[in-house]
Amino acid sequence: LIAHRVFLPGFSNQVNLGDIGEIKTSSRPMMHIRIESAHAVGPMKWRGAALSDFDGKRWTNPSRKQETIPVENGHVVLTPSGPHPPGRHINYHVELEALENDTLFFAGTPEILDLRVQALHGSETSGFHLGHAVPQGFPYDVYSLLDDPPERAPAFYQPPVLPLAARERYLQLPALDSRIAEQAHRFAANATDDLARARAIERHLRSDYGYTLQLPDREVADPLANFLFVRRKGHCEYFASSMAVMLRSLGIPARLATGFQSGVYNPVSGLWLVRASDAHSWVEAWIPGHGWTTFDPTPADVNAGGLAILGRLALYLDAAGTFWQEWVMT
């Protein structure tokens, strides 16, 4: 039985505004995850990629420079030698569905990885790729450092530094409606540092705008200005893109991250089920002393009940599928 491969826009080198909203209308399984942790981990983001360049309608990674990372006997350590960053760690096992993409997905920052390949490819934006399409049921085991908010994260032994060329790249902006930068300055008017400015923009977008998967009924010249000043509602790409652009207009390096939300826990199988409807995008901003920091300006979808809550029968069917894969196909 050959699984039909899924193509996920946003996890390669390009995402157009609206792409991820189209994925989210499907409830197709994307991956199953077993989390091995002695403590509660809370909601997580499964990061696949990050994109750096924005032209007003589309995010891209024009540079395809990738580092080849050898995998020895199915094992690879991804962290440099030296003092390990402090924080919470977690072990988990992932099985990906068949994808046309070559992207792997991780919670937090992967430090140790076990998988059956000869080599991995690491991108400049800290993504990891197989170099070929993901086969059905592709398994890997990960030891990750979880992302804690900088307000409560332990201090780095050595604060990270963003090179000047990278700073310029993550501050690049196309010609946009001048009201966007003015709005950014209004949102962050009372903030005294970059972290507070980012939190202020995140808070305003989450509280002042609405969530919808409906796309605009016609193409507009400036989708972000249309979102911020006309429609005032959209899905994650519009919120994340708006925040990233606003941060850049304030001189704060930022990029668009793509991946999935937590998913839903299936007590029958003991696995987390992540579906296409969990596709998501958010913001990573460079905060002095903390490095790349996760922000999510998208408000909750109040109408998500239909896709977010699986009925008991669906949970049993999903568990049956994973048991079949585990016991019969392997």
Secondary structure, DSSP 8 states (H G I E B T S, - for coil): -----B--TTSSSEEETTHHHHHTT---EEEEEEEE-SS---S--EEEEEE-EE-SSEEE-----EEEEE-BTTEEE-S-SSS---S-EEEEEEEE--BSS-B--EESEEEEEEES-SEEEEETTS-EE-SS-B-TTEEEEEEEE----TTTS---SS-----HHHHHHTT---S--HHHHHHHHHHTTT--SHHHHHHHHHHHHHHHSEE-----SS--S-HHHHIIIII-EE-HHHHHHHHHHHHHHTT--EEEEEEE---EEETTTTEEEEEGGGEEEEEEEEETTTEEEEE------TTTHHHHS--HHHHHHHHHHHHHHHHT--
